Amino acid sequence: MKTTLPQTTCLLRYILLFTLLIFSAQVCFSQTVDFGKSYINVTKGLNGGTCETGDTLEIRASFVVRSGTYDSCRYQDAVPSGTAYIAGTIRVLTNEGKIYKQFTDAYGDDPGWITGSNITIHFGYKASASPATAFRRGRVTSTHKPSFYGSTCIMIASFMVRITAATGSNISTGGGNITYKNGSNPIQTFTFPSNILRVYQNYGICANTVGTNAIGTETNGTFSSGKPRNRGTSANVPVGYTYAVFDVNTPNDYSYGIANNTSTQSNYTTLNTWAKPDASSPTHRVFQVWDIIGDHTGAASPSAGNPAADTAANPNAGYMLVINAAYRIDSSFQQTISGLCPNTYYEISCWMRNICSKCGCDSNGVGASGGAGYIPTAVSDSSGVYPNLTFDIDGIDYYTSGNIKYTGQWIKKGFTFLTGASQTSFTLKFFNNAPGGGGNDWTLDDISVSTCSPNMKYSPSVNPSVCDSNILTIYDTVRSFFNNYVYYKWQRSTNGGASWTDVTAPAGPASPVWNGTAWEYVTSYTIPASQTTMANDGDLYRLVVATTLSNLSDANCRFTDAGNIITMDVIDCGAPLNADLLSFTGSVDNDRAILMWTTSGENELVQFDVEKSYDGTNFNSIALLNGYSNYNAEINTYSFIDPVALSGKAYYRIKMRNKINQSKYSRIIRLSVNSDIFSFVSVINPFNNKLGFEVFSDRNGRAYAELIDQFGKTVKRNSFELINGVNPLTFENTSVLPAGIYILRMQLAGTIIQKSVLKQNN
């Protein structure tokens, strides 16, 4: 709750409940004490991550007195199996995680200690109110420190452990208890519910391409769009949260809203420049301090997100889920996701934003919004308790987001999860895993459960040429960080991709090798001469891959690179030339171009024209070599050294022809005396309806291209799979862009090239 509200309202903002399970309504509301338990992954810090062997966890249990006085206050717990206690870490924290009391490990000298694997902390530290000692449980009143606005006491017992369990193990972080009594009533014991975390390898967010989002619900996690500022309720937000529209004091604690503009209903605005706190009457900002923003979906800048929608003029703006965190820690979003693929890696992610920069309330009970003597959350930070999410799958914790500090920006959080050998569904829950008491207000958008797909690269190109009735061998290099897309088959389409037919039987598992950044293997298919007639011009070919043999036959569980399909270009070269050019490579030594090529099927006299170009377009023959006429050899290898020293760059190709001038061309290679690994060959300049350009790369890989206007805004972006050599590329549909100067920028493996281009209108 925000410091601008009356204390009676602020009482609802305090509970530091880290538990990842729902406490019953009776526990939460029928008495004036509250409890919660969870953990923070100290090792992963602000970045968040999974729990791995060797990580340090801070186990936390909260005890909150919101009114009245309680005696016999004590916390007991045991070091979880699969972890080792870290000496000297028994302490009591404030709701913001600051150390309030530090204890030794020894028994008898202060109110906290460890005996064997058992932790004990006596609560209650006000000297005039029967304080805790090493031998006596103490008294806690709602007005004691650490204080929330002087009316609620929030304290957190904590200790640290190091994970010793192996990957794949489960660790129980639940259990433990707190005792307390009110007046002459008997001592009561609250036992924390069980909670399981999985020791799981931290792959981070998917390292490969990301496939189709499978979450399904809430318009695939985007929360849809519309003109009204406040959308209706969500079936995916549990009943523990109450839906509310955005206004001066709502959504309150235990509440959520779905909106395209987080300003108040009473004084609607699209500006986020109002003061914090905003003392306008009525205020533009929820609780006078919340950010006024729009959603995240489709934002030009993913970190900035969209501005608050103008709902008076905009007929359709995207929505986002906004949470004012509940004190009991239950899930804030949950969904059972079906139709998943077995043995498949999925990126489970979302975009989050801390929306309050002045919601802190320090341990003295002083608020950030103008309170005298306020102690900031951190240097130049008065946001208070940071949001923190746990991602739970089928009742097991796999990932924690780390603290989401206030930055005024969106941040993507998530991890990579491997489904089981026969798993086709799971229940995903996002738990609010952060303390309450001032802060912990956040928004969620673009939830995704998407396959981590392989990268695929065809060669010799995606538009290979072949002479009529000659065989053509096509290749695909499959790369995957996770080494599991090892089953494959080739397919052909003769109707423009409307339908596909298998041309090979299912194969695999392949045996990928590690190339330094990913696992890769190469598979090929030789198109027979019967399928390279002029009637086959335009036939499409693709490789389909999957993680299991059964997934290969499931259209929803196999993968192909839909953006890069091989389109065969059949050329009428007269009678077919029997010999084949298998490969063509080159290198530079002492400024001389050294060319090498191989052939097969030489059953007649052939000759080779070595052709050279300085612009990659206009070629001239610089040498003529005769074939070996060794008709018994399966493979013939040839070489040639250009007698003219290279002074810059040059392009080469080989033309193989027979005595009646039937011919075949090799691919084009570029050689240079400079370390030119990535550069523009040609660019259509000026351009209008589309921007065509050619780039040279000395390697295979995915390149990222942007077209940037004079204001620094990216107006077009795309990624392209490059092969070693010259690659023709295009930005389509540029006619809608205003005339002017633009920057064409490309990046490949850390190398950036750019060129100014001029957009003209017809």
Beta strands, then each sheet from edge to edge (+ up, - down):
strand 1: 33-41
strand 2: 56-65
strand 3: 69-78
strand 4: 83-85
strand 5: 91-93
strand 6: 99-102
strand 7: 112-115
strand 8: 118-122
strand 9: 138-141
strand 10: 147-148
strand 11: 152-163
strand 12: 170-172
strand 13: 177-181
strand 14: 188-191
strand 15: 196-198
strand 16: 209-213
strand 17: 225-226
strand 18: 242-243
strand 19: 255-259
strand 20: 317-318
strand 21: 320-324
strand 22: 331-337
strand 23: 345-354
strand 24: 389-393
strand 25: 396-400
strand 26: 411-418
strand 27: 426-432
strand 28: 441-453
strand 29: 455-459
strand 30: 465-467
strand 31: 472-480
strand 32: 487-493
strand 33: 501-502
strand 34: 513-514
strand 35: 519-527
strand 36: 540-546
strand 37: 566-567
strand 38: 569-571
strand 39: 580-589
strand 40: 592-600
strand 41: 606-613
strand 42: 620-626
strand 43: 635-641
strand 44: 649-658
strand 45: 663-665
strand 46: 669-672
strand 47: 678-683
strand 48: 691-697
strand 49: 701-708
strand 50: 714-722
strand 51: 725-731
strand 52: 740-748
strand 53: 751-759
sheet 1: 1+ 2- 11+ 4-
sheet 2: 1+ 2- 11+ 5- 6+
sheet 3: 1+ 2- 11+ 10-
sheet 4: 7+ 8- 3+ 9-
sheet 5: 7+ 8- 3+ 13- 14+
sheet 6: 12+ 15-
sheet 7: 16+ 28- 21+ 19- 18-
sheet 8: 16+ 28- 23+ 26-
sheet 9: 17+ 20-
sheet 10: 22+ 27- 24+ 25-
sheet 11: 29+ 31- 35+ 34-
sheet 12: 30+ 38+
sheet 13: 33+ 32- 36+ 37-
sheet 14: 39+ 40- 43+
sheet 15: 42+ 41- 44+ 45-
sheet 16: 42+ 41- 44+ 46-
sheet 17: 47+ 48- 51+
sheet 18: 50+ 49- 52+ 53-
end
